[in-house]
Amino acid sequence: MTSRRSFVKSAALLSAGALVSPALLAAPKSYIGLQLYTVRDAMQKDPAGTLARVAKLGYNSMEGATYTGSQKFYGMTPAAFAGVLKQNGLIMPSSHYRLGEEQEKGQPVQGTMLHGWDKAVDDAAQVGIKYMVCAYLSEAERGGLDKYKYVADQLNKAGERAKKAGIQMCYHNHDFEFAPQNGKTPYDLLLSSTDKELVKMELDLYWTVKAGKDPVALFQQHPGRFPLWHVKDMDNTPKKNFTEVGSGTIDFKKIFAQASKSGLKYYFVEQDQTPGSPFDSIQKSITHIKRTLV
């Protein structure tokens, strides 16, 4: 959920840190991002204050988690929200959206790929968003491979509209896309059935590893297709719960070494659930990232 001070200050801080990985800097430069879903409750109560607090922790690149055609960005108009980001030295290059088959109170949900997409694209451009990401498919929006082919077609259409505004469409995975169906996974189908220029991928490293897949192998198979990552760790318990970056079992050094191969532009720390305050957890994550990855 939130933000940070000045990119100029952060760039100077990282340069002075002498812990900079050449492989990492080749892709995301000095941006350390946060997916705002991690601090969703705080963003709902006080979005401006939350962004300021996140910025103070050292995050400078946000990924939005809440947009609808009626509520705008966290209750703010695109112009107002962009102003709050700027005040805190933040950028928001990416934001999450939904397919939009589900309804609320019997009405289509606006600001989704299927309903109000033109306005969503225009609003995203006003905020400075470069990547619009299909975040999640509900169980009702999934199905057999034919249903995923339909999703791929909608991603292509949404990507074509986004491209007209200079925005890249992406798809964010969980683990269910890697479950085989008739000898093929939905994820493979999405990769092969979408135009690789219109639709890129935001690879969630946690869900990919939990599904038994190797992110590096995906980078090798589809170079340049993964400009966005979600960086979240997995604890060493039977349930494989979410944990702070560096506190779990995922080999981030190995993955980050292939940043250029993946086409990485921005990565975002995300922790869907935290044992205590999410601000404590994101502080632990960014401390580890600065010490060992950048």
C-alpha positions as CSV (number, residue, x, y, z in Angstrom):
1,M,0.0,0.0,0.0
2,T,2.3,2.7,-0.1
3,S,5.0,5.0,-0.9
4,R,8.1,7.0,-0.5
5,R,10.1,10.1,-0.8
6,S,12.2,11.2,-3.5
7,F,13.6,9.0,-6.3
8,V,16.6,11.2,-6.4
9,K,17.3,10.7,-2.7
10,S,16.8,6.9,-3.0
11,A,19.0,6.7,-6.1
12,A,21.8,8.5,-4.2
13,L,21.2,6.2,-1.2
14,L,21.5,3.1,-3.2
15,S,24.5,4.2,-5.1
16,A,26.3,5.0,-1.8
17,G,25.3,1.6,-0.4
18,A,28.0,-0.3,-2.3
19,L,25.8,-3.3,-2.2
20,V,24.5,-2.9,-5.8
21,S,24.1,-6.0,-7.9
22,P,24.9,-5.3,-11.6
23,A,22.4,-7.9,-12.8
24,L,19.7,-6.2,-10.7
25,L,20.5,-2.7,-11.6
26,A,20.4,-3.6,-15.3
27,A,16.7,-4.1,-15.1
28,P,14.8,-2.2,-12.3
29,K,17.4,0.5,-11.7
30,S,17.0,1.8,-8.2
31,Y,13.3,1.2,-7.7
32,I,12.1,-0.9,-4.8
33,G,8.4,-1.4,-5.2
34,L,5.5,-2.3,-2.9
35,Q,2.2,-3.9,-3.9
36,L,-0.3,-1.9,-2.0
37,Y,-2.5,-4.9,-1.2
38,T,0.0,-5.6,1.5
39,V,-1.2,-2.5,3.4
40,R,-4.8,-2.6,2.2
41,D,-6.4,-1.9,5.5
42,A,-4.3,1.2,6.1
43,M,-4.9,2.4,2.6
44,Q,-8.6,2.1,3.1
45,K,-8.5,4.2,6.3
46,D,-5.8,6.8,5.3
47,P,-4.3,6.4,1.8
48,A,-2.3,9.7,1.9
49,G,-0.8,8.9,5.4
50,T,-0.1,5.3,4.4
51,L,1.8,6.3,1.3
52,A,3.8,8.8,3.3
53,R,4.7,6.1,5.8
54,V,5.7,3.6,3.2
55,A,7.9,6.2,1.5
56,K,9.7,6.8,4.7
57,L,10.6,3.0,4.8
58,G,12.4,3.4,1.5
59,Y,9.9,2.1,-1.0
60,N,9.7,4.4,-4.1
61,S,7.5,2.5,-6.6
62,M,4.0,1.5,-5.9
63,E,1.6,-1.0,-7.5
64,G,-2.0,-0.2,-7.1
65,A,-4.5,-2.8,-5.9
66,T,-7.8,-0.8,-5.8
67,Y,-9.4,0.8,-8.8
68,T,-13.0,1.0,-10.0
69,G,-14.6,3.4,-12.4
70,S,-16.7,4.9,-9.6
71,Q,-14.3,4.9,-6.7
72,K,-11.2,6.0,-8.7
73,F,-7.9,5.2,-7.0
74,Y,-8.4,4.7,-3.2
75,G,-11.3,7.1,-3.3
76,M,-9.4,9.8,-5.1
77,T,-9.6,11.1,-8.6
78,P,-6.7,10.2,-10.9
79,A,-5.3,13.8,-10.6
80,A,-5.6,13.9,-6.8
81,F,-4.0,10.5,-6.4
82,A,-1.2,11.4,-8.7
83,G,-0.6,14.5,-6.6
84,V,-0.3,12.5,-3.4
85,L,2.2,10.2,-5.1
86,K,4.2,13.2,-6.2
87,Q,4.2,14.8,-2.8
88,N,5.9,11.7,-1.4
89,G,8.4,11.2,-4.2
90,L,6.6,8.1,-5.5
91,I,5.7,6.6,-8.8
92,M,3.0,4.0,-9.5
93,P,4.1,2.4,-12.8
94,S,1.7,-0.6,-12.4
95,S,-1.8,-1.3,-11.1
96,H,-4.1,-4.3,-10.8
97,Y,-7.5,-4.8,-12.5
98,R,-10.0,-7.6,-12.8
99,L,-11.6,-9.4,-15.7
100,G,-15.1,-8.3,-14.7
101,E,-17.4,-11.2,-15.1
102,E,-18.6,-11.0,-11.6
103,Q,-21.3,-8.6,-10.5
104,E,-22.0,-6.4,-7.4
105,K,-25.6,-6.0,-6.4
106,G,-26.7,-7.4,-9.8
107,Q,-24.6,-4.8,-11.8
108,P,-21.4,-5.2,-13.7
109,V,-18.3,-4.0,-11.9
110,Q,-16.9,-0.9,-13.7
111,G,-13.2,-0.3,-14.3
112,T,-12.6,-3.9,-15.4
113,M,-11.5,-5.4,-18.6
114,L,-15.1,-6.2,-19.6
115,H,-16.8,-3.1,-18.3
116,G,-15.6,0.5,-18.4
117,W,-12.1,-0.4,-19.8
118,D,-11.8,2.7,-21.9
119,K,-12.2,4.9,-18.8
120,A,-9.8,2.7,-16.8
121,V,-7.1,3.1,-19.4
122,D,-7.6,6.9,-19.6
123,D,-7.5,7.2,-15.8
124,A,-4.4,5.0,-15.6
125,A,-2.6,7.2,-18.1
126,Q,-3.4,10.3,-16.0
127,V,-1.7,8.7,-13.0
128,G,1.3,7.7,-15.0
129,I,0.7,4.0,-15.0
130,K,2.7,2.0,-17.5
131,Y,1.4,-1.5,-16.8
132,M,-2.2,-2.5,-16.3
133,V,-2.4,-6.0,-14.9
134,C,-5.1,-8.6,-14.8
135,A,-4.7,-9.5,-11.1
136,Y,-6.8,-12.6,-10.5
137,L,-9.5,-14.8,-11.9
138,S,-12.2,-15.8,-9.5
139,E,-13.3,-19.5,-9.5
140,A,-16.3,-18.5,-11.6
141,E,-14.0,-16.9,-14.2
142,R,-11.9,-20.0,-14.5
143,G,-12.7,-23.3,-16.2
144,G,-11.3,-25.6,-18.8
145,L,-8.8,-24.6,-21.5
146,D,-11.5,-23.2,-23.6
147,K,-12.3,-20.7,-20.9
148,Y,-8.7,-19.7,-20.6
149,K,-8.6,-19.2,-24.4
150,Y,-11.5,-16.8,-23.9
151,V,-9.5,-15.0,-21.2
152,A,-6.5,-14.8,-23.6
153,D,-8.7,-13.2,-26.2
154,Q,-9.9,-10.6,-23.7
155,L,-6.3,-9.9,-22.6
156,N,-5.4,-9.3,-26.2
157,K,-8.3,-6.9,-26.7
158,A,-7.6,-5.1,-23.4
159,G,-3.9,-4.9,-24.4
160,E,-4.7,-3.4,-27.8
161,R,-6.7,-0.6,-26.1
162,A,-4.0,0.0,-23.5
163,K,-1.3,0.2,-26.2
164,K,-3.1,3.1,-27.7
165,A,-2.5,5.0,-24.5
166,G,1.1,3.8,-24.3
167,I,0.3,1.3,-21.6
168,Q,1.4,-2.4,-21.5
169,M,-1.2,-5.1,-20.5
170,C,0.0,-7.9,-18.2
171,Y,-1.3,-11.0,-16.5
172,H,-0.5,-11.9,-12.8
173,N,-0.5,-15.5,-11.9
174,H,-1.4,-17.5,-8.8
175,D,-0.8,-21.3,-8.6
176,F,-4.0,-22.6,-10.2
177,E,-2.8,-21.6,-13.7
178,F,-0.1,-24.2,-13.4
179,A,-2.5,-27.2,-12.7
180,P,-2.4,-29.4,-15.9
181,Q,-5.5,-29.8,-17.9
182,N,-5.4,-32.4,-20.7
183,G,-1.7,-32.4,-20.8
184,K,-1.4,-28.6,-20.9
185,T,-1.4,-25.9,-18.2
186,P,-3.6,-22.8,-18.4
187,Y,-0.5,-20.7,-18.0
188,D,1.2,-22.2,-21.1
189,L,-2.1,-21.5,-23.0
190,L,-2.1,-17.9,-21.8
191,L,1.5,-17.5,-22.9
192,S,0.9,-19.0,-26.3
193,S,-2.6,-17.6,-27.0
194,T,-1.8,-13.9,-26.2
195,D,0.2,-11.6,-28.5
196,K,3.6,-11.4,-26.8
197,E,3.8,-7.7,-27.6
198,L,0.3,-6.8,-26.4
199,V,0.3,-9.0,-23.2
200,K,3.3,-9.5,-20.9
201,M,3.4,-11.3,-17.6
202,E,3.8,-10.3,-14.0
203,L,5.4,-13.3,-12.4
204,D,4.4,-13.9,-8.8
205,L,7.5,-15.7,-7.6
206,Y,5.8,-17.2,-4.5
207,W,2.9,-18.7,-6.4
208,T,5.1,-19.9,-9.2
209,V,7.5,-21.7,-6.8
210,K,4.5,-23.1,-4.7
211,A,3.2,-24.6,-7.9
212,G,6.5,-26.5,-8.4
213,K,7.7,-24.3,-11.2
214,D,11.1,-22.7,-11.7
215,P,10.9,-19.0,-12.5
216,V,14.4,-19.1,-14.2
217,A,13.2,-21.9,-16.5
218,L,10.2,-19.7,-17.5
219,F,12.6,-16.8,-18.2
220,Q,14.7,-19.1,-20.4
221,Q,11.7,-20.3,-22.3
222,H,10.1,-16.9,-22.8
223,P,12.8,-14.3,-22.6
224,G,11.6,-10.7,-22.2
225,R,8.1,-11.7,-21.4
226,F,8.2,-10.9,-17.6
227,P,8.7,-7.1,-17.1
228,L,7.1,-7.3,-13.6
229,W,7.6,-9.5,-10.6
230,H,6.0,-10.0,-7.2
231,V,8.7,-10.6,-4.7
232,K,7.3,-12.6,-1.7
233,D,8.8,-15.4,0.3
234,M,7.6,-18.8,1.4
235,D,8.2,-20.1,4.9
236,N,9.6,-23.6,5.6
237,T,6.4,-25.1,7.0
238,P,4.1,-27.8,5.5
239,K,1.5,-25.0,4.7
240,K,4.2,-22.9,2.9
241,N,2.8,-19.7,4.2
242,F,3.8,-16.2,3.2
243,T,6.7,-14.6,5.0
244,E,9.0,-11.6,4.8
245,V,11.6,-11.5,1.9
246,G,14.7,-13.2,3.1
247,S,13.0,-15.2,5.9
248,G,11.9,-18.1,3.7
249,T,13.0,-20.7,1.3
250,I,12.9,-18.9,-2.1
251,D,16.4,-18.4,-3.7
252,F,16.0,-14.7,-4.8
253,K,19.7,-14.3,-5.6
254,K,19.4,-17.0,-8.3
255,I,16.2,-15.5,-9.7
256,F,17.4,-11.8,-9.6
257,A,20.6,-12.9,-11.5
258,Q,18.3,-13.5,-14.4
259,A,16.6,-10.2,-14.3
260,S,17.8,-9.1,-17.7
261,K,16.7,-12.4,-19.3
262,S,13.2,-12.0,-17.9
263,G,12.9,-8.4,-19.2
264,L,12.4,-7.1,-15.6
265,K,11.5,-3.4,-15.3
266,Y,9.8,-3.2,-11.9
267,Y,9.4,-5.6,-9.0
268,F,7.0,-5.3,-6.0
269,V,7.3,-6.7,-2.5
270,E,4.0,-8.3,-1.5
271,Q,2.9,-10.2,1.5
272,D,-0.7,-11.2,1.4
273,Q,-0.8,-12.0,5.1
274,T,1.5,-10.8,7.9
275,P,1.9,-12.2,11.5
276,G,1.6,-8.6,12.9
277,S,1.7,-5.2,11.5
278,P,2.2,-5.2,7.8
279,F,4.5,-2.2,8.2
280,D,6.9,-4.3,10.4
281,S,6.9,-7.0,7.7
282,I,7.6,-4.7,4.8
283,Q,10.4,-3.1,6.8
284,K,12.0,-6.5,7.2
285,S,11.6,-7.2,3.5
286,I,13.2,-4.0,2.3
287,T,16.0,-4.3,4.8
288,H,16.9,-7.7,3.4
289,I,16.6,-6.5,-0.2
290,K,18.9,-3.6,0.4
291,R,21.5,-5.8,2.2
292,T,21.6,-8.7,-0.2
293,L,19.8,-8.0,-3.6
294,V,20.6,-4.4,-4.4
